[in-house]
Amino acid sequence: MLGPALELVHTGRAPTRSALTGALDVTRATAGAVTGELEALGLITVDSRPAGGGRGRPSHRLAVNPAGPVVVAAQIHADSLSVALAGLGGRLEDVRYLPLPAATDPVRMLRAVAEAGADLARATTRRCLGVGLALPNPVTEPDGTALAALHFAWPSGTPVAELFAQEVRRADFGPRARSPLPSAVANDANLAALAEHRHGAGR
């Protein structure tokens, strides 16, 4: 139940404990226990002052913990790279735009992304739990091969998810990073649509 509860807070659908109680269809005591555990794990904050203004008993406000864990969010563009830390709630921090490496073959490109993400992870005090990469070309599911990567003349069927996972394992993400650090690769348009669905106009 912790996962569904955290997702509700993460996506803004449970701003209060009473809203979480209704969304999970559980008792107030169960919702209180769940929020208490998520708070103890450092994932959410629970306002000690109940929110009033409506009917019934005031309810405690819930929010993602601004000091909670992060993931590295990276994107390969036609002419640059971008990397950032993404925390719960979908907020991006420390966004950096970098030039493409001189050699744009898959291994060296993915190595540059992994190393840039590792720099961010080592510089933060927050725990890094994973790395996600958006590519400007179709990516098959679930094996993660790149199709028609015309920007960089990569061979069709390049096993980009496997190659990226190898580079993530080689990079030094620091002592606070999860080990082993999971990674994922997907098409940038699909990921943008998912972000709008969870945090933007698509909600």
Residue pairs with C-beta under 8 A, 6 or more apart in sequence:
1 24
1 26
1 30
1 34
2 34
2 37
2 38
2 41
4 24
5 14
5 20
5 24
5 31
5 34
5 35
5 38
6 38
6 43
6 44
6 88
8 14
8 19
8 20
8 23
8 24
9 15
9 20
9 38
9 44
9 62
9 63
9 64
9 88
10 64
10 88
10 89
10 90
10 198
11 198
11 199
11 203
12 89
12 199
12 203
13 19
13 23
14 20
14 23
14 62
15 61
15 62
15 63
16 51
16 59
16 60
16 61
16 62
17 28
17 31
17 32
17 35
17 46
17 59
17 60
17 62
18 28
18 31
18 56
18 57
18 59
19 59
20 31
20 34
20 35
20 62
21 27
21 28
21 30
21 31
24 30
24 31
24 34
26 34
35 44
35 46
35 60
35 62
36 46
38 44
39 45
39 46
39 65
42 65
42 67
42 68
42 69
43 64
43 65
43 68
43 69
43 88
44 62
44 63
44 64
44 65
44 68
44 88
45 62
45 63
45 64
45 65
45 66
46 60
46 61
46 62
47 60
47 61
47 62
47 63
48 60
49 60
50 57
50 58
50 59
50 60
50 61
51 58
51 59
51 60
51 61
52 58
63 89
64 87
64 88
64 89
65 88
66 87
67 125
67 126
68 87
68 88
68 126
69 87
69 88
69 126
69 127
69 128
69 129
70 85
70 86
70 87
70 93
70 121
70 124
70 126
70 127
70 128
70 129
71 85
71 86
71 128
71 129
71 130
71 131
71 132
72 83
72 84
72 85
72 86
72 117
72 118
72 120
72 121
72 128
72 130
72 131
72 132
73 83
73 84
73 85
73 86
73 92
73 132
73 134
74 81
74 82
74 83
74 84
74 113
74 116
74 117
74 131
74 132
74 133
74 134
75 81
75 82
75 83
75 133
75 134
75 135
75 188
76 109
76 113
76 133
76 134
76 135
76 136
77 136
78 136
78 151
79 100
80 97
80 98
80 99
80 100
81 97
81 98
81 99
81 100
81 112
81 113
81 116
82 95
82 96
82 97
82 98
83 95
83 96
83 98
83 113
83 116
83 117
83 120
84 92
84 93
84 94
84 95
84 96
84 120
85 92
85 93
85 94
85 120
85 121
85 124
85 126
85 128
86 92
86 93
86 132
87 93
87 126
89 199
90 195
90 198
90 199
94 120
94 123
94 124
96 116
96 120
98 112
98 116
100 109
100 112
101 108
101 109
101 111
101 112
103 109
104 152
104 153
105 152
105 154
106 146
106 152
106 154
106 158
106 160
106 163
107 163
107 167
109 152
110 133
110 160
110 163
110 164
110 167
111 167
111 170
111 171
113 133
113 164
113 167
114 131
114 164
114 167
114 168
114 170
114 171
115 167
115 171
117 131
117 168
117 171
117 173
118 171
118 172
118 173
118 174
121 128
121 173
121 174
121 176
121 177
122 172
122 173
122 174
124 176
125 176
126 176
127 176
127 177
127 178
128 173
128 174
128 176
128 177
128 178
128 181
129 177
129 178
129 181
129 182
130 178
130 181
130 182
130 183
130 184
131 164
131 168
131 181
131 182
131 183
131 184
132 183
132 184
132 185
132 186
132 191
133 164
133 183
133 184
133 185
133 186
134 185
134 186
134 187
134 188
134 191
134 192
135 146
135 149
135 160
135 185
135 186
135 187
135 188
136 151
136 187
136 188
137 146
137 147
137 148
137 149
137 150
137 151
137 187
138 146
138 147
138 148
138 187
139 145
139 146
139 147
139 160
139 161
139 185
139 186
139 187
140 147
141 186
143 159
143 161
144 159
144 160
144 161
144 162
144 164
144 184
144 185
144 186
145 157
145 158
145 159
145 160
145 161
146 154
146 156
146 157
146 158
146 160
147 156
147 157
148 156
149 156
149 158
154 160
160 185
161 183
161 184
161 185
164 183
164 185
165 183
168 181
168 183
169 180
169 181
173 181
193 202
196 202
196 203
197 203
